[in-house]
Amino acid sequence: MTLEASPASGGGTETQSHVFHRRLHDFSESIEHALTALLLVAPGRALPRLFADLTWTQLAVALLLLLIIRPLAGWLALPGTGLRRLDRAVMAIYGAWLNLLPRLCSEPCGVCR
């Protein structure tokens, strides 16, 4: 059994299975967006309670980890990649997102292709 598509949707025919899968995909995307919103809001509601118990020592350790240890570990992990020093520094500080490598590198290299 086929369903006739309306002229507004571009014409053509679609099977019931295709329509069902499209609706199922749209539903799963809606659920994904709702859960993402929940994951963004929930930590925001918890942070004020967490900050109330934060000490200066804990803040210093967190800043040390974020601003020195993490970039240093990234810098030390990248020497065999063939990246220039500036490119290694950017990747060490911001992280190595593979889809952003070509935009971060100043020259195309073996890693970015």
N, C-alpha and C positions, 0 to 999 in steps of 0.2 A: 504494500500500500504506500503510495506517495502522497505527499502534501504539496499542493501548488503554492508557490511563494507569491506573495503579493507583488504587484508592479512596483510599489515603493521600495521593496527590498532588493530590487535588481532583477526580478524575474527568475526563471529556472525552477527546478523542482528539488526537493530535499526529502530524504527518507525520514521516517519517524525516528529511527535510531539516531540519525545525525542531529535532528532537532532536540532529542532527549539529551544527547551528549553535550550539545551546546548549552542547554539550560542547566545541566549538571555542573558544567565548567563555570558558568556564571554564578551559580549558587556557591560553589567552593571558593571562588574569588571573593564573594561577599563575606563569607565566613572568615577568610584569611584577613581581609581588611578590618573586620570587627575585632578579631583576636590581636592584630597588630596594634590597634588603637588601645585595647585593654592593656597590652604589655607596655605601652608608652605612658599611660595614665597611672597605673598601679605603682610603679617605682616613684613617680612624682608625689604621690600621696604619702609614701613611706619616708621620703627623704627628710622632711622636717623633724620627725621623731628620731631618725638616725643622727642628724646633725646635733641634736640636743645632747647626745652622749659622746660626741667627738672630742678627743683631747688634742692638744698641740702636738704631742708625740705621734699620734696616729696620723694627723694631717701631714707632718713632716715626712713620715715613712711613705705615705701615699704620693706626695709630690716627688720624692726621691725615685720611687718606682716608675711613675709616669714620665718624668722629665729627664731622668738620667739613665736608669737601669734599662728600661725598654728600648730607647733609641740606641744605646750602646750595644745591646744584644743584637739588634737588627743590623747595626753597622758591622759587627763582627761576623754575622752570618752571611754577608753579601760579597766578600772579596772575590770568590770564584765565578761571579756572574758576568764579568766583563763590563760592568757599568762604570761610568766615570765617578769621581769622588762626589760631585754635586748630586748626581742621580742617586748614588748610594745613600747620601745624607737625607735626601727627600724621602726615599723609601723607608729608611730606618726610623725617621720621625713620624711619618704619616701611616706607615704600614704598606705592605705589598699587595695591593689589589690588582689582580691580574688583568682585569679589564681596563685599568687606568695606566698600565705600564707604557704603552706607546705615547700617551700624552705627557707622562712624567719625564721620560728620557729625552735628553737634548739631542741625542743622535740615535738612529736605529741600531739596535744591537741584536745579538742572538737571543736574548731573553725576551725582548719586546716583540719579536716577529711571531 
